[in-house]
């Protein structure tokens, strides 16, 4: 999962060249989910290995609290904040380190209606054959079985293909910013 996250981590493109530490991106966007709530992690594989995954949490605020208590402390120790400044070499390690140190649980009114959130990543060899839709359907079924009322996600403005995919599977745009959009889905329907 860590390698898939890295190889799709630049708005769907390979982010390998953006990181000196190939694990940093996944420490934030993939690694904690199967530990915090393994029942909302689904992985697809083919003969070459892991092809893609979808990870989620049913309760974003509870997940952020779990991160603060269980996930971030070891990473904060491993990655000191001092070097978390832009080295001007095009790398993004410093941004992930800053995220690890500055993240704190915070309530957002969005969580009242759409408490769950997800991340999905599929390598190019798995795209275009319905895998994303199958992973999404599997996750939505699992969230509905838990009676979760809604789901949200962020999609960067540099990834129009992902934006189109999310709209095609039933998400709507709730908020838009310079960085991209927050998309939501009501699961009570």
Backbone as CSV, one residue per row, in Angstrom:
resi,resn,N_x,N_y,N_z,CA_x,CA_y,CA_z,C_x,C_y,C_z
1,UNK,0.825,-1.196,0.000,0.000,0.000,0.000,0.872,1.264,0.000
2,UNK,1.963,1.198,0.761,2.849,2.360,0.820,3.399,2.707,-0.562
3,UNK,3.783,1.712,-1.336,4.327,1.989,-2.663,3.246,2.511,-3.610
4,UNK,2.046,1.968,-3.529,0.945,2.452,-4.368,0.657,3.913,-4.029
5,UNK,0.632,4.236,-2.754,0.394,5.621,-2.336,1.437,6.548,-2.950
6,UNK,2.698,6.158,-2.881,3.768,6.989,-3.435,3.655,7.099,-4.952
7,UNK,3.371,5.990,-5.612,3.346,5.992,-7.076,2.100,6.650,-7.661
8,UNK,1.153,7.053,-6.810,-0.038,7.777,-7.267,-0.195,9.103,-6.511
9,UNK,0.794,9.467,-5.708,0.666,10.563,-4.762,0.823,11.971,-5.284
10,UNK,1.016,12.142,-6.563,1.112,13.484,-7.150,-0.111,13.688,-8.044
11,UNK,-1.259,13.852,-7.389,-2.537,14.002,-8.112,-2.745,12.878,-9.116
12,UNK,-2.480,11.657,-8.659,-2.666,10.482,-9.504,-1.418,10.065,-10.264
13,UNK,-0.406,10.914,-10.257,0.849,10.598,-10.940,1.893,10.143,-9.927
14,UNK,2.979,9.589,-10.415,4.049,9.073,-9.560,4.723,10.214,-8.802
15,UNK,4.752,10.094,-7.480,5.368,11.116,-6.631,6.742,10.695,-6.129
16,UNK,7.287,9.631,-6.663,8.575,9.119,-6.189,9.650,10.206,-6.192
17,UNK,9.715,11.005,-7.231,10.725,12.050,-7.334,10.512,13.218,-6.390
18,UNK,9.369,13.262,-5.719,9.076,14.372,-4.810,9.473,14.091,-3.369
19,UNK,9.882,12.852,-3.091,10.169,12.460,-1.704,11.527,11.791,-1.580
20,UNK,12.322,12.258,-0.629,13.570,11.580,-0.282,13.244,10.333,0.530
21,UNK,12.249,10.446,1.430,11.793,9.313,2.238,10.530,8.769,1.576
22,UNK,10.609,7.593,0.969,9.465,7.079,0.221,8.267,6.692,1.083
23,UNK,8.425,6.674,2.414,7.318,6.292,3.292,6.498,7.470,3.806
24,UNK,7.022,8.672,3.707,6.365,9.821,4.342,4.927,10.033,3.881
25,UNK,4.688,10.007,2.613,3.345,10.269,2.087,2.347,9.252,2.631
26,UNK,2.711,7.995,2.611,1.804,6.945,3.080,1.646,6.939,4.595
27,UNK,2.655,7.442,5.325,2.480,7.563,6.778,1.273,8.443,7.101
28,UNK,0.969,9.378,6.220,-0.152,10.297,6.433,-1.436,9.765,5.791
29,UNK,-1.363,9.292,4.547,-2.571,9.021,3.774,-2.960,7.555,3.601
30,UNK,-2.151,6.621,4.089,-2.510,5.201,3.931,-2.274,4.393,5.195
31,UNK,-1.106,4.494,5.782,-0.685,3.630,6.873,-1.588,3.549,8.084
32,UNK,-2.110,4.659,8.583,-2.877,4.556,9.825,-4.253,3.894,9.671
33,UNK,-4.827,3.929,8.509,-6.208,3.461,8.342,-6.402,1.977,8.642
34,UNK,-5.591,1.071,8.084,-5.817,-0.346,8.388,-5.511,-0.706,9.840
35,UNK,-4.793,0.150,10.540,-4.531,-0.099,11.958,-5.687,0.442,12.792
36,UNK,-6.143,1.643,12.477,-7.227,2.266,13.236,-8.559,1.557,13.015
37,UNK,-8.818,1.123,11.801,-10.087,0.451,11.495,-9.895,-0.491,10.321
38,UNK,-9.348,-1.684,10.574,-9.031,-2.605,9.475,-10.241,-3.038,8.654
39,UNK,-11.430,-2.958,9.208,-12.619,-3.388,8.473,-13.000,-2.419,7.350
40,UNK,-12.341,-1.272,7.295,-12.620,-0.307,6.223,-11.407,-0.124,5.318
41,UNK,-10.603,-1.149,5.203,-9.461,-1.172,4.290,-9.659,-2.334,3.329
42,UNK,-9.612,-2.023,2.034,-9.789,-3.043,1.004,-8.657,-2.885,-0.010
43,UNK,-7.993,-3.994,-0.304,-6.820,-3.990,-1.169,-7.077,-4.898,-2.364
44,UNK,-6.675,-4.433,-3.540,-6.775,-5.240,-4.762,-5.362,-5.592,-5.210
45,UNK,-5.197,-6.829,-5.651,-3.888,-7.291,-6.113,-4.050,-8.066,-7.409
46,UNK,-2.961,-8.122,-8.159,-2.903,-8.955,-9.351,-1.619,-9.783,-9.259
47,UNK,-1.229,-10.421,-10.330,-0.044,-11.281,-10.316,1.234,-10.507,-9.991
48,UNK,1.242,-9.194,-10.219,2.424,-8.371,-9.946,2.454,-7.820,-8.525
49,UNK,1.366,-7.974,-7.797,1.323,-7.480,-6.420,0.153,-6.548,-6.179
50,UNK,0.290,-5.694,-5.164,-0.787,-4.762,-4.814,-1.002,-3.806,-5.980
51,UNK,-2.258,-3.705,-6.364,-2.674,-2.921,-7.525,-3.323,-1.607,-7.109
52,UNK,-3.999,-1.654,-5.973,-4.692,-0.475,-5.487,-5.355,-0.777,-4.158
53,UNK,-5.917,0.265,-3.572,-6.587,0.104,-2.282,-7.562,1.243,-2.063
54,UNK,-8.448,1.026,-1.112,-9.298,2.082,-0.590,-9.261,1.938,0.920
55,UNK,-9.027,3.037,1.607,-8.991,3.059,3.064,-9.953,4.140,3.533
56,UNK,-10.523,3.922,4.725,-11.484,4.900,5.226,-11.575,4.817,6.738
57,UNK,-12.242,5.808,7.276,-12.659,5.805,8.667,-14.119,6.221,8.695
58,UNK,-14.867,5.626,9.586,-16.292,5.941,9.697,-16.535,7.237,10.458
59,UNK,-15.556,7.679,11.245,-15.713,8.860,12.097,-14.414,9.659,12.049
60,UNK,-14.391,10.703,11.261,-13.181,11.477,11.039,-12.636,12.095,12.321
61,UNK,-13.497,12.685,13.151,-12.999,13.309,14.374,-12.409,12.266,15.326
62,UNK,-13.052,11.125,15.470,-12.505,10.048,16.315,-11.178,9.548,15.740
63,UNK,-11.085,9.470,14.418,-9.845,9.055,13.769,-8.729,10.058,14.031
64,UNK,-9.040,11.350,13.918,-8.035,12.376,14.197,-7.570,12.296,15.651
65,UNK,-8.472,11.994,16.562,-8.107,11.820,17.968,-7.214,10.596,18.126
66,UNK,-7.559,9.503,17.435,-6.736,8.292,17.464,-5.336,8.584,16.925
67,UNK,-5.252,9.322,15.834,-3.949,9.697,15.277,-3.110,10.438,16.318
68,UNK,-3.726,11.405,16.972,-3.015,12.216,17.956,-2.488,11.361,19.112
69,UNK,-3.256,10.383,19.519,-2.875,9.557,20.662,-1.986,8.372,20.288
70,UNK,-2.142,7.823,19.083,-1.503,6.553,18.748,-0.551,6.559,17.560
71,UNK,-0.742,7.461,16.613,0.023,7.397,15.368,1.097,8.477,15.285
72,UNK,0.692,9.730,15.542,1.627,10.848,15.386,2.787,10.822,16.366
73,UNK,2.636,10.412,17.641,3.779,10.515,18.566,5.059,9.838,18.061
74,UNK,4.972,8.619,17.583,6.178,7.931,17.092,6.738,8.609,15.849
75,UNK,5.857,9.089,14.977,6.324,9.767,13.765,6.930,11.133,14.094
76,UNK,6.388,11.811,15.087,6.973,13.094,15.496,8.375,12.894,16.054
77,UNK,8.559,11.783,16.726,9.886,11.471,17.248,10.840,11.107,16.109
78,UNK,10.350,10.350,15.162,11.177,9.901,14.039,11.546,11.037,13.096
79,UNK,10.598,11.967,12.904,10.799,13.085,11.972,10.724,14.405,12.749
80,UNK,11.839,14.903,13.247,11.820,16.161,14.012,11.293,17.321,13.171
81,UNK,10.670,18.267,13.813,10.075,19.417,13.127,11.141,20.369,12.583
82,UNK,12.313,20.429,13.181,13.327,21.396,12.764,13.608,21.360,11.260
83,UNK,13.794,20.167,10.672,14.061,20.200,9.233,12.808,20.386,8.368
84,UNK,11.681,20.640,8.994,10.448,20.783,8.225,10.357,22.177,7.614
85,UNK,11.313,22.476,6.786,11.323,23.732,6.041,11.673,23.381,4.595
86,UNK,11.174,24.160,3.689,11.376,23.892,2.269,12.861,23.972,1.927
87,UNK,13.471,22.857,1.507,14.887,22.888,1.134,15.117,23.452,-0.270
88,UNK,14.037,23.849,-0.944,14.100,24.441,-2.280,14.713,23.492,-3.306
89,UNK,14.508,22.194,-3.112,15.004,21.215,-4.087,13.853,20.490,-4.796
90,UNK,12.640,21.001,-4.598,11.477,20.400,-5.232,10.871,19.244,-4.451
91,UNK,11.516,18.840,-3.374,10.994,17.727,-2.584,9.844,18.203,-1.690
92,UNK,9.013,17.253,-1.253,7.866,17.596,-0.415,7.905,16.940,0.957
93,UNK,9.020,16.298,1.307,9.140,15.675,2.626,8.776,16.671,3.722
94,UNK,9.287,17.877,3.614,9.073,18.900,4.638,7.591,19.187,4.865
95,UNK,6.779,19.111,3.800,5.343,19.358,3.955,4.679,18.252,4.756
96,UNK,5.058,17.002,4.503,4.481,15.889,5.259,4.943,15.927,6.710
97,UNK,6.221,16.270,6.953,6.718,16.378,8.324,5.952,17.484,9.058
98,UNK,5.752,18.609,8.413,4.975,19.685,9.031,3.557,19.213,9.341
99,UNK,2.955,18.469,8.440,1.605,17.934,8.663,1.588,17.025,9.893
100,UNK,2.565,16.142,9.988,2.649,15.219,11.125,2.724,15.997,12.439
101,UNK,3.455,17.087,12.465,3.630,17.856,13.700,2.479,18.815,13.984
102,UNK,1.823,19.294,12.961,0.806,20.332,13.175,-0.616,19.797,13.219
103,UNK,-0.816,18.565,12.822,-2.174,18.003,12.829,-2.674,17.865,14.257
104,UNK,-3.899,18.288,14.457,-4.570,18.148,15.740,-6.036,17.815,15.455
105,UNK,-6.674,17.080,16.333,-8.109,16.836,16.129,-8.863,18.161,16.117
106,UNK,-9.718,18.308,15.148,-10.537,19.526,15.074,-11.903,19.144,14.532
107,UNK,-12.902,19.753,15.125,-14.250,19.460,14.646,-14.562,20.381,13.473
108,UNK,-15.199,19.822,12.482,-15.661,20.577,11.318,-17.143,20.255,11.184
109,UNK,-17.963,21.256,10.946,-19.409,21.024,10.813,-19.717,19.991,9.717
110,UNK,-18.830,19.844,8.765,-18.988,18.856,7.697,-19.108,17.447,8.283
111,UNK,-18.388,17.183,9.382,-18.386,15.861,9.991,-19.755,15.471,10.545
112,UNK,-20.581,16.458,10.863,-21.920,16.138,11.382,-22.758,15.413,10.329
113,UNK,-22.653,15.839,9.088,-23.428,15.220,8.002,-22.652,14.147,7.254
114,UNK,-21.344,14.304,7.192,-20.496,13.394,6.411,-19.298,12.962,7.270
115,UNK,-19.523,12.146,8.292,-18.456,11.843,9.249,-17.325,10.973,8.695
116,UNK,-17.600,10.148,7.733,-16.578,9.242,7.189,-15.748,9.963,6.131
117,UNK,-14.510,9.509,5.953,-13.713,9.980,4.815,-12.869,8.830,4.299
118,UNK,-12.357,8.998,3.080,-11.623,7.925,2.419,-10.441,8.449,1.634
119,UNK,-9.568,7.488,1.283,-8.495,7.688,0.303,-8.499,6.450,-0.590
120,UNK,-8.379,6.661,-1.877,-8.312,5.551,-2.828,-7.163,5.813,-3.785
121,UNK,-6.387,4.788,-4.040,-5.260,4.905,-4.969,-5.167,3.619,-5.776
122,UNK,-5.029,3.766,-7.082,-4.907,2.617,-7.986,-3.776,2.908,-8.965
123,UNK,-2.881,1.954,-9.093,-1.785,2.107,-10.053,-2.335,2.169,-11.483
124,UNK,-1.609,2.797,-12.393,-2.090,2.910,-13.775,-2.497,1.574,-14.392
125,UNK,-1.794,0.486,-14.087,-2.143,-0.797,-14.705,-3.507,-1.322,-14.239
126,UNK,-4.059,-0.736,-13.181,-5.374,-1.155,-12.692,-6.482,-0.177,-13.006
127,UNK,-6.142,0.910,-13.684,-7.137,1.941,-13.972,-7.879,1.646,-15.273
128,UNK,-9.114,2.109,-15.326,-9.901,1.998,-16.545,-10.616,0.675,-16.742
129,UNK,-10.559,-0.201,-15.745,-11.212,-1.512,-15.888,-12.289,-1.730,-14.835
130,UNK,-12.694,-0.672,-14.143,-13.771,-0.789,-13.165,-13.317,-1.101,-11.742
131,UNK,-12.015,-1.206,-11.521,-11.524,-1.526,-10.184,-11.886,-0.441,-9.176
132,UNK,-11.724,0.812,-9.545,-12.063,1.909,-8.638,-13.522,1.863,-8.223
133,UNK,-14.387,1.610,-9.158,-15.816,1.526,-8.861,-16.101,0.332,-7.941
134,UNK,-15.432,-0.801,-8.183,-15.644,-1.978,-7.317,-15.147,-1.710,-5.896
135,UNK,-13.980,-1.101,-5.770,-13.481,-0.766,-4.437,-14.421,0.212,-3.735
136,UNK,-14.896,1.199,-4.464,-15.802,2.188,-3.883,-17.106,1.528,-3.435
137,UNK,-17.663,0.666,-4.262,-18.903,-0.026,-3.904,-18.712,-0.876,-2.649
138,UNK,-17.589,-1.566,-2.560,-17.293,-2.384,-1.389,-17.239,-1.518,-0.135
139,UNK,-16.554,-0.382,-0.227,-16.474,0.524,0.920,-17.846,1.090,1.277
140,UNK,-18.592,1.543,0.294,-19.911,2.117,0.571,-20.815,1.099,1.250
141,UNK,-20.774,-0.143,0.813,-21.566,-1.201,1.453,-21.161,-1.367,2.915
142,UNK,-19.853,-1.343,3.184,-19.363,-1.499,4.560,-19.788,-0.317,5.432
143,UNK,-19.733,0.887,4.898,-20.150,2.059,5.660,-21.655,2.039,5.908
144,UNK,-22.427,1.677,4.921,-23.889,1.594,5.109,-24.259,0.519,6.120
145,UNK,-23.521,-0.580,6.132,-23.771,-1.642,7.114,-23.554,-1.124,8.538
146,UNK,-22.718,-0.116,8.681,-22.474,0.504,9.987,-23.421,1.673,10.246
147,UNK,-24.291,1.958,9.306,-25.254,3.055,9.414,-24.567,4.420,9.483
148,UNK,-23.464,4.554,8.745,-22.769,5.839,8.652,-23.583,6.725,7.716
149,UNK,-23.842,7.929,8.128,-24.762,8.782,7.382,-24.174,9.466,6.158
150,UNK,-22.850,9.702,6.141,-22.274,10.396,5.002,-20.770,10.247,4.939
151,UNK,-20.231,10.580,3.776,-18.832,10.360,3.453,-18.283,11.596,2.748
152,UNK,-17.047,11.971,3.056,-16.411,13.091,2.351,-14.989,12.708,1.952
153,UNK,-14.427,13.489,1.065,-13.048,13.314,0.626,-12.567,14.607,0.014
154,UNK,-11.260,14.723,-0.075,-10.658,15.866,-0.743,-10.062,15.415,-2.062
155,UNK,-10.205,16.235,-3.084,-9.590,15.933,-4.379,-8.883,17.198,-4.873
156,UNK,-7.611,17.034,-5.212,-6.807,18.173,-5.643,-7.229,18.690,-7.005
157,UNK,-7.049,19.986,-7.207,-7.430,20.605,-8.480,-6.592,20.084,-9.639
158,UNK,-5.432,19.495,-9.349,-4.587,18.950,-10.400,-4.970,17.547,-10.829
159,UNK,-6.113,17.055,-10.361,-6.523,15.696,-10.674,-7.958,15.667,-11.214
160,UNK,-8.175,16.235,-12.408,-9.537,16.282,-12.952,-10.128,14.896,-13.215
161,UNK,-9.290,13.896,-13.488,-9.794,12.542,-13.702,-10.428,11.987,-12.437
162,UNK,-9.806,12.238,-11.284,-10.371,11.779,-10.015,-11.674,12.518,-9.729
163,UNK,-11.691,13.819,-9.995,-12.916,14.595,-9.777,-14.061,14.000,-10.602
164,UNK,-13.809,13.694,-11.853,-14.838,13.099,-12.719,-15.262,11.721,-12.203
165,UNK,-14.304,10.920,-11.732,-14.628,9.604,-11.177,-15.553,9.745,-9.978
166,UNK,-15.218,10.634,-9.042,-16.043,10.789,-7.847,-17.451,11.255,-8.201
167,UNK,-17.560,12.156,-9.158,-18.907,12.577,-9.587,-19.661,11.399,-10.197
168,UNK,-18.974,10.576,-10.972,-19.620,9.438,-11.630,-20.125,8.400,-10.628
169,UNK,-19.459,8.289,-9.471,-19.912,7.306,-8.485,-20.865,7.908,-7.456
170,UNK,-21.228,9.190,-7.613,-22.282,9.760,-6.781,-21.884,10.854,-5.814
171,UNK,-20.645,11.306,-5.826,-20.243,12.411,-4.955,-20.663,13.739,-5.581
172,UNK,-20.893,14.733,-4.732,-21.137,16.097,-5.185,-20.105,17.010,-4.526
173,UNK,-19.857,18.130,-5.168,-18.890,19.079,-4.619,-19.565,19.907,-3.536
174,UNK,-18.966,19.913,-2.352,-19.492,20.662,-1.208,-18.758,21.991,-1.028
175,UNK,-17.432,21.973,-1.165,-16.597,23.164,-0.984,-15.499,23.156,-2.049
176,UNK,-15.090,24.350,-2.411,-13.980,24.475,-3.357,-12.993,25.498,-2.818
177,UNK,-11.708,25.184,-2.969,-10.648,26.099,-2.561,-9.575,26.127,-3.621
178,UNK,-8.536,26.894,-3.387,-7.433,26.973,-4.346,-6.778,25.619,-4.562
179,UNK,-6.710,24.808,-3.528,-6.045,23.509,-3.579,-6.884,22.445,-4.282
180,UNK,-8.232,22.588,-4.254,-9.120,21.582,-4.835,-10.501,21.639,-4.216
181,UNK,-11.135,20.474,-4.082,-12.524,20.417,-3.632,-12.723,19.382,-2.539
182,UNK,-13.710,19.680,-1.686,-14.243,18.683,-0.768,-15.509,18.156,-1.431
183,UNK,-15.558,16.839,-1.583,-16.725,16.205,-2.201,-17.416,15.351,-1.156
184,UNK,-18.732,15.225,-1.269,-19.523,14.521,-0.255,-20.510,13.556,-0.898
185,UNK,-20.935,12.587,-0.085,-21.970,11.652,-0.502,-22.831,11.338,0.711
186,UNK,-24.145,11.472,0.546,-25.100,11.086,1.581,-25.306,9.577,1.458
187,UNK,-25.084,8.841,2.525,-25.201,7.382,2.487,-26.543,6.881,2.976
188,UNK,-27.437,7.772,3.335,-28.737,7.355,3.867,-29.734,7.045,2.761
189,UNK,-29.380,7.310,1.545,-30.315,7.104,0.427,-30.482,5.642,0.111
